[in-house]
């Protein structure tokens, strides 16, 4: 096993134990839970032993790992400190961990503008990009956890579909025009109230009484939007993630924007404590704040 892969696997393993789940480790690393699981399985295969057990309180170390977990934690804390001390070697690198849907659907379409203004800056976003991922803390984190973070913008959730599907609604009963229509759901929308979806929307605005939770489930908005663009069905999605699609006409909102749901949490920015000392980070964060203000203004205008 290559040394870098070995370290990434150990990092995923230590975070999985610390967070109690693959999902928690994935959020810290900015990758999918499946990717975390793959890293851990690669290490287990290399060592020919199981390292994790699933208990009532979450993931627990096996006897083999338990003897080493304290040392792993100390080691990665030391790596974090070393990374901070050696940051002078990374003056042109920006490492970001972000909500994957936000990174691909909001940041990626806008980032070329910043890159054109600052061609010498290189990015690593959720472990991929111009430079390899570091083992230490990211320079900035963007997610929907606003505790001790700077709020970027408040999103709203709206129904969307492909352009060819709008006629299907126009032909129906106005009070029940969504009855029988193919619904698309994000998996998180069916797991609880933290991510409102079709059930909440129909309960608020009507248009359908039966089968509100039926349809195809998708693990993320990126995949669901591909289906929407191909007129597969109807999805409730964050408006900030589809502004470009709406302008291009690849998706449409078949109802007035006033029929929206507020997102339960805003998108928020957390900076590493020493990031303000790096001019590259400061330039990027200023640009990010301006783009976030533009997005908030668009959302406020439409709703």
N, C-alpha and C positions, 0 to 999 in steps of 0.2 A: 504494500500500500504506500503511495507517495506521501511524503511528509505533510504537504499542504492538505491533502485529502484526509489524512490521519488527524490533523488538528481540527479541521472543520467537523469531522465526525465526533471528536471529543467535545467540541464546543456545543454541538447539537445535543449530545447526550447530557452534558452538565445542565444546560438550560431546560431540557425536558424534565429532569429531576427537580430542578429549582422551581419551575412553573407548575409542575404536576401534570403536564399534558403536552402532546405534540403540537397542539394548536397554540398553546402559550409560547412554546419555544419558537414556533413559526412566526408569530407576531413580533417577537423580539428580533428575529433574524431577517424579516421581510421576505420570507419564502413560504411555500405552501407546506401544510402539515405532511403531505406525501413526501416532499423533498427532505424534510427532517427525518421522517421514518426511513427513507432510503439511506441517508448518511449513517444512521444508527445501525441499520441492518448490515451495511458494508463493514462496519467495525465488528459487529457480532460474528459475521462470516469470517473475517480476518482472524479473530481470536478463537473461533469455534466454540463460543459460549453465549448464552443469553445474558443480557445486561439489565433489562428492565422487566418489572412485573406490574400488572395493572391491579391496584387495590381500591378500596372504597374511597380513599382520599386522593386518588389520582395515581400517576405513575410512581413507582418505588424502585430503588436499586435492588438488584439481586445481591446475594451474598458476595459474589465475586466483585461486583462494582462497589458495594458498600464500603469496602476497605479502602477504596481509592477516591471516593467522591469528594471527601474533604480536601484532599490534595489537589484535585482538579479545580475545585472552587478557588482555592488560594492561588493556583497557577494562573487561571484566567483573570483574576483580579490583578495579579502582577503584570500580565500582558496588557491589560487596560492601562495601567500606569505607565508602562514602557512605551505604549503607543502615544500617549499624551506627550511624553518627554521627547519622542522622536518625530513629532509632527512637523518640525522644521524641514523634514525631507519631503513633505507632501504639500507644499505651498500651492500647487496647481491642481490638487485633487479634491473632489467633494464627494463624500460618501453619504448616501441617503437610504434610510429605511422608511418605507411608506406603505399605506394601504395599497395592495396590488391593483385594485380597480382604479383608484385615484391616480396611481403612477402611470398606468397605461392609457387611461381614457381622458384624464385631465392634464397631467404634466407632459406626457410624451408629445401631444400635438403642439404644445406651446414652447417646448424646450429648444427647438431649432432657432427660434428668435434670439434667445439668450446666447446660444452657442455662436451665432453669427457675430454678435457683439463682443464675445470673449472666446475666440477660437482656441486659445491656449489652455483653457480649463478642461479638465477631464472628469468624468462622472462614473461612479459605481452606484447603481440604483437597484436595491433589492438583490445584491449579489451579482449583477451583470452590468456590463458597460465597457468603458475605455480602460479601466484599471481593475486589477483583481480586488476582491473583497478583503477587508481587514478583519482581524479577529477582535479588535477593540470596539468601543462604542461608535456608532455612526455620528457624523457631524450634525445631522439633523434628522428628526423623525416626524412624519406627518401621518396622523391617524385620527380616529374619532374619539379619542380620550382627551378631554379638555382639562383634566385635573393638572394643575401646575403647568399649564401650557398656554401658548398664545393662540387665540382663536383666529383662524383665517377667514372662514365664511360659514354661514348657515345655509344648508341645502334644503330643498323641498323635493318631494317624491311625486312624480306624475305618471299617468298611464301613457304608454307609447305603443306604436305598432308600425308595420311597413305601410307605405303609401297605398298599395293595392287592397289593403284590408278596410280602409275607411268606408268604402261603398257598402260593405257587409253590415256596418252599423247603421248607415243611413236607411237601409231597407227594413230595419227592425222596428219593434214597438219602442218608442222613446223611453218608456219607464223600465223596460226590460230588454234593451237593445243588446246587452252583453250576454244574454242567455244563450248557452251553447257555443259561444265563441271560444277558440283555443287559448287557454291561459298559460303563460310562462311564469315560473316562480324562481326566485333565488332561494337557495337552500336555507339561508339564514332567516328569510322571511317566514318560514314555516316552523322555526325553532322557538319563537317567542315574540314578545312585544318590543324588543330592542330594534327590530328591523321590520317596520310595517310594510305590508304588501297588499295583495288583492283583497284578502279578507277584511282588513281594516278599511280599505278604500270603498268596497261595496257596502260595508256597514255604515259608512259615513255618507255616501252619496247615492246609494241604490244602484239601479241599472241591472242587477242580477240577484236572484234569491237562492239558487241552487248551485252546488258544485263550486263554491267559491275557492276552495283549496285544491281543486283538481287541476291536472295539467302536467306539463313537463317541468321538472326541477333542474336547475343549473347550479353548479358550485360557485359561480362568480358572474358578475355583470358582463365581463368581456365575452364569454361564450354565449350568454343569453342575447346580447346585442347582435351578434352575428346571425342568430336565428330571427330576430326581429327584422333586421334588414332584408332577410329573405322571405318576409311575409309569413313566417311560420305561426306567429301568434301575437298576443298582447302581453306587455310586461309593465310592472310598476318599477320605475327606476329614478335614481337621483338626477335632477335636472342638470346639475353642474357637469355630469359625465356625458351628457348627450347634446350639449349646446352646439357643437360643431356639426353633429348629424342633423339636428333640426335645421340649421342654416343651409346645409347641403341638400335637404329634402330626402335623405336616405331613411329617416324615421319621421313619424308625425305624431302629434298629440291629438287624438280624436275627440277630446273634450276641452272645454275652457280651462286655462291654466289656474283659474280660481278653484277648480276642483282638484286640489292637491293635499298631500299630507306633509306636515313638517317632519324633517329628519329628527330623530331623537337626540342626536349629538352633532355638534359642528365638526368640521375638519379643523384640526389644531396642529400647531407647530411646537416642537420641543427642540431646543438647541443644546448641544453639548456645552458644558459650563465654560470651556475655554474657547469656544468658536468665535466669540466676538473679537478675539485677538488676531484673527486671520482675515485679511482684506478680501480674499476670494469668497469666503463664506458670507461676509457682509454684503458684497455686491450681489450675490445670488439671492440672499434673503430679502434684500430691498426689492429686487425684481419680482420675487415670489409674492411679496406683500402687495405690490402694485397689481399683479395679475389676479390675486385673490380679491382685491377691491373691485376690479373690473367684473369679475364673475358675480360678486355679490350684487353689484348694480344691475347686471343683466337679470339675475334671479328676481330681484325686487321689482324690476320693471314688468316682467312677465306675469308675476303672481298677482 
